[in-house]
């Protein structure tokens, strides 16, 4: 275990030069570019307090897991250790699986899983198993995780096709664009490092951090809207932006309920 904790024990090394800024951090810019993972989720926890009480408290699990992803990424890029890599990648896996467990559209679930609780437990079991498998060959984890984005994007496109709310549609469309840009940054940094290093710009992984965070949390807001629309339509869920509801591009999106229920709902 001590060997896996050693700095530089991971075989994954991104394009940014190691220890170029300070001897205390292996990849300085890749480390600090995780700042949004710590700033935005606490705000979302506050903004989603209505949703938490009336629809599903599990949304806060996703926000907390995003913070853990940021912490894991900071540790990994600071140390380039195998333990840091695994914490980073496994926490991403848990975010993806938690989001699917919460917001996978009920109409697409097999009859066996019409009880959302059964589906959540199945997803939890599958996540635990895949977390163990991720430790077997860490070198391929990043590529496998990319494949988990396929069902998410597919579901998002399907929801966009049935979306009649222009504001929600625009949010989903921006999410798709940001995801494509994020993956483009990741691929270029991973596979074409020499090209970008030759023009003195080995920082595309920083762009991945920023873009994938924004794409991820906006996707969660997007799916949370449709979940509320399905589960509590009588409470009239609406997409809003903080701190100014007119800031569709620069504001932080969240779900508000126009009509609050008489007592909290428990979704099983």
DAHUCOR-V572667 format. One record per residue. SS is DSSP state (A for helix, B for strand, O for the rest). PHI is phi in whole degrees, -180 to 180 (* if undefined). BURIAL is I if it has 9 or more other ideal C-beta (glycine too) atoms within 8 Angstrom, else O. Layout:
ss: <SS | SS>
phi: <PHI | PHI>
burial: <BURIAL | BURIAL>
This chain:
ss: <O | A | A | A | A | O | O | O | O | O | O | O | O | O | O | O | O | O | O | O | O | B | O | O | B | O | O | A | A | A | A | A | O | O | O | A | A | A | A | A | A | A | A | A | A | A | A | O | A | A | A | A | A | A | O | O | O | O | A | A | A | A | A | A | A | A | A | A | A | A | A | A | A | A | A | A | A | A | A | O | O | A | A | A | A | A | A | A | A | A | A | A | A | A | A | A | A | A | A | A | A | A | A | O | O | A | A | A | O | O | A | A | A | O | O | A | A | A | A | A | A | A | A | A | A | A | A | A | A | A | A | A | A | A | O | O | O | A | A | A | A | A | A | A | A | A | A | A | A | A | A | A | A | A | A | A | A | A | A | A | A | O | O | O | O | A | A | A | A | A | A | A | A | A | A | A | A | A | A | A | A | A | A | A | A | A | A | A | A | A | A | O | A | A | A | A | A | A | O | O | O | O | O | A | A | A | A | A | A | A | A | A | A | A | A | A | A | A | A | A | A | A | A | A | A | A | A | A | A | A | A | O | A | A | A | O | B | B | B | B | B | B | O | O | O | O | O | O | O | O | O | B | B | B | B | B | B | O | O | O | O | O | O | O | O | O | O | O>
phi: <* | -63 | -65 | -69 | -83 | -63 | -64 | 80 | -77 | -78 | -83 | -90 | -139 | -82 | -70 | -60 | -64 | -83 | 57 | -78 | -94 | -147 | -75 | -91 | -132 | -65 | -119 | -64 | -71 | -65 | -76 | -75 | -73 | -88 | -58 | -64 | -65 | -102 | -87 | -82 | -55 | -60 | -66 | -65 | -58 | -70 | -66 | -92 | -64 | -64 | -59 | -61 | -76 | -104 | -119 | -160 | -68 | -62 | -60 | -68 | -62 | -65 | -64 | -67 | -64 | -64 | -64 | -64 | -58 | -61 | -65 | -65 | -68 | -60 | -63 | -64 | -73 | -75 | -109 | 52 | -94 | -67 | -65 | -62 | -61 | -68 | -61 | -61 | -73 | -69 | -66 | -63 | -57 | -68 | -64 | -62 | -70 | -65 | -64 | -63 | -63 | -79 | -122 | -60 | -54 | -60 | -68 | -96 | -76 | -61 | -57 | -59 | -111 | -63 | -83 | -60 | -63 | -64 | -65 | -63 | -66 | -64 | -65 | -63 | -61 | -63 | -67 | -63 | -63 | -68 | -64 | -66 | -66 | -64 | -80 | -75 | -131 | -59 | -63 | -101 | -59 | -61 | -69 | -66 | -62 | -60 | -66 | -68 | -74 | -64 | -64 | -66 | -66 | -61 | -63 | -63 | -65 | -63 | -71 | -61 | -65 | -104 | -82 | -108 | -95 | -61 | -66 | -68 | -59 | -62 | -63 | -65 | -65 | -62 | -62 | -61 | -63 | -64 | -64 | -63 | -64 | -64 | -64 | -61 | -62 | -63 | -63 | -65 | -69 | -79 | -104 | -124 | -59 | -61 | -64 | -73 | -67 | -67 | -107 | 58 | -137 | -91 | -119 | -67 | -68 | -62 | -62 | -58 | -58 | -68 | -70 | -71 | -66 | -62 | -63 | -68 | -73 | -69 | -64 | -63 | -64 | -58 | -71 | -64 | -62 | -68 | -64 | -65 | -64 | -83 | -84 | -134 | -62 | -67 | -93 | 52 | -64 | -140 | -85 | -130 | -128 | -117 | -92 | -127 | -67 | -87 | -89 | -64 | -95 | -95 | -81 | -95 | -75 | -156 | -107 | -116 | -113 | -69 | -120 | -81 | -71 | -69 | -150 | -59 | -92 | -116 | -98 | -111>
burial: <O | O | O | I | O | O | O | I | I | I | O | I | O | I | I | I | O | I | O | O | O | O | O | O | I | I | I | I | I | I | I | O | I | I | O | I | I | I | O | I | I | I | I | I | I | O | I | I | O | I | I | I | O | I | I | I | O | I | I | I | I | I | I | I | I | I | I | I | I | I | I | I | I | I | I | I | I | I | I | I | I | I | I | I | I | I | I | I | I | I | I | I | I | I | I | I | I | I | I | I | I | I | I | I | I | O | O | O | I | O | O | O | I | O | O | I | O | I | I | I | O | I | I | I | O | I | I | O | O | I | I | O | O | I | O | O | O | I | O | O | I | I | O | I | I | I | O | I | I | O | O | I | I | O | I | I | I | I | I | I | O | O | I | O | O | O | O | I | I | I | I | I | I | I | I | I | O | I | I | O | I | I | I | O | I | I | I | I | I | I | O | I | I | O | O | I | I | O | O | O | O | I | I | I | I | I | I | I | I | I | I | I | I | I | I | I | I | I | I | I | I | I | I | I | I | I | I | I | O | O | I | I | O | O | I | O | I | O | I | I | I | I | O | O | O | O | I | I | O | O | I | I | I | I | I | I | I | O | O | O | I | O | O | O | I | O | O | O>
